[in-house]
Amino acid sequence: SRNFYYITMLRDPVSRYLSEWKHVQRGATWKTSLHMCDGRSPTPDELPTCYPGDDWSGVSLREFMDCSYNLANNRQVRMLADLSLVGCYNLTFMNESERNTILLQSAKNNLKNMAFFGLTEFQRKTQFLFERTFNLKFISPFTQFNITRASNVEINEGARQRIEELNFLDMQLYDYAKDLFQQRYHHTKQLEHQRDRQKRREERRLQREHRTHRWPKEDGASEGTVTEDYNSQVVRW
């Protein structure tokens, strides 16, 4: 009887890719990940590793980019898409162009159907949407950290273009996500403003009714006559 909501956070693809590279460079691996799809894990031929040893410690950015089956490439699309539609990790199931088209569209559809998603680069707006979506309030505001390990990496324009090429699906997904995110944000803001205006109108109406009941017109008073009691309250109001 419980309601479950899928949510996610997306990040600028270049920054995310550089962050994963630095993470792997320090010795991180995903060896324990099963990569389950359609009830099974991929075979070694379907998902070979990029390094021969226990980890990929010390890998250079060039080496990281040169591994054609590096799961860092287009990770956000792959994590959000329904891999069953393309035969999971079996790259011979269909041609690459068709596979990419289906993966990207699936990722977009799943993102659109989520009750909430946020963007790392827009922390305050992400907090606003989360609180309004789930009627919850965080005890402190989100902090926008612009200095990260990825931001401290200096790369030339050629390397940046190469990363964008390797993550071309993620780049398209992120553009879509930013547009959808801004639409949701502005729509929620508009609804909140409308509710605030309605609340103020209701408060003014109640105040007028309260004044009318508090100072009824005296018997015998002519129409439109302002009583002394009313005048004595004007300054206080």
Backbone hydrogen bonds, N-H to C=O, Kabsch-Sander energy under -0.5 kcal/mol:
donor,donor_aa,acceptor,acceptor_aa,energy
4,F,2,R,-0.5
8,T,116,F,-0.7
10,L,118,G,-2.7
16,R,12,D,-2.8
17,Y,13,P,-2.4
18,L,14,V,-2.4
19,S,15,S,-2.2
20,E,16,R,-2.2
21,W,17,Y,-2.3
22,K,18,L,-2.3
23,H,19,S,-1.9
24,V,20,E,-2.7
25,Q,21,W,-2.7
26,R,22,K,-1.2
27,G,24,V,-2.1
28,A,23,H,-1.8
33,S,30,W,-1.5
37,C,40,R,-2.5
40,R,37,C,-1.3
47,L,43,T,-2.2
58,G,25,Q,-2.4
59,V,56,W,-1.7
64,F,60,S,-2.4
65,M,61,L,-2.3
66,D,62,R,-1.8
67,C,63,E,-0.8
68,S,66,D,-0.8
70,N,67,C,-1.5
73,N,70,N,-1.7
75,R,72,A,-1.3
78,R,74,N,-2.1
79,M,75,R,-2.6
80,L,76,Q,-1.3
81,A,77,V,-2.1
83,L,81,A,-1.0
85,L,82,D,-1.5
86,V,83,L,-1.5
87,G,84,S,-1.1
88,C,83,L,-2.8
90,N,87,G,-2.1
91,L,89,Y,-1.1
93,F,90,N,-1.5
99,R,95,N,-2.4
100,N,96,E,-2.6
101,T,97,S,-2.0
102,I,98,E,-2.2
103,L,99,R,-2.5
104,L,100,N,-2.4
105,Q,101,T,-2.1
106,S,102,I,-2.5
107,A,103,L,-2.5
108,K,104,L,-2.3
109,N,105,Q,-2.5
110,N,106,S,-2.5
111,L,107,A,-2.2
112,K,108,K,-2.6
113,N,109,N,-1.8
114,M,110,N,-0.5
114,M,111,L,-1.1
115,A,6,Y,-0.6
116,F,6,Y,-0.8
118,G,8,T,-2.2
120,T,10,L,-2.8
122,F,119,L,-1.9
126,T,122,F,-2.1
127,Q,123,Q,-2.5
128,F,124,R,-2.4
129,L,125,K,-2.5
130,F,126,T,-2.3
131,E,127,Q,-2.7
132,R,128,F,-2.2
133,T,129,L,-2.5
134,F,130,F,-2.3
135,N,131,E,-0.8
136,L,131,E,-1.2
145,F,143,T,-0.9
146,N,144,Q,-0.8
148,T,146,N,-0.7
152,N,148,T,-1.3
153,V,150,A,-1.3
154,E,152,N,-0.6
155,I,153,V,-0.7
160,R,156,N,-2.1
161,Q,157,E,-2.4
162,R,158,G,-2.0
163,I,159,A,-2.3
164,E,160,R,-2.3
165,E,161,Q,-2.1
166,L,162,R,-2.4
167,N,163,I,-1.5
168,F,165,E,-1.2
171,M,167,N,-2.5
172,Q,168,F,-1.5
173,L,169,L,-2.5
174,Y,170,D,-2.6
175,D,171,M,-1.8
176,Y,172,Q,-2.1
177,A,173,L,-2.8
178,K,174,Y,-2.7
179,D,175,D,-1.8
180,L,176,Y,-2.5
181,F,177,A,-2.9
182,Q,178,K,-2.3
183,Q,179,D,-2.0
184,R,180,L,-2.4
185,Y,181,F,-2.5
186,H,182,Q,-2.7
187,H,183,Q,-2.3
188,T,184,R,-2.4
189,K,185,Y,-2.4
190,Q,186,H,-2.4
191,L,187,H,-2.3
192,E,188,T,-2.1
193,H,189,K,-2.3
194,Q,190,Q,-2.3
195,R,191,L,-2.3
196,D,192,E,-2.3
197,R,193,H,-2.5
198,Q,194,Q,-2.4
199,K,195,R,-2.4
200,R,196,D,-2.3
201,R,197,R,-2.5
202,E,198,Q,-2.3
203,E,199,K,-2.2
204,R,200,R,-2.4
205,R,201,R,-2.3
206,L,202,E,-2.3
207,Q,203,E,-2.0
208,R,204,R,-2.3
209,E,205,R,-2.3
210,H,206,L,-2.3
211,R,207,Q,-2.3
212,T,208,R,-2.2
213,H,209,E,-2.2
214,R,210,H,-1.7
215,W,211,R,-2.2
221,A,218,E,-1.8
225,T,222,S,-2.1
227,T,225,T,-0.6
231,N,227,T,-1.8
232,S,228,E,-1.8
233,Q,229,D,-0.6
233,Q,230,Y,-1.4
234,V,230,Y,-0.7
234,V,231,N,-0.7
235,V,231,N,-0.6
237,W,233,Q,-2.2
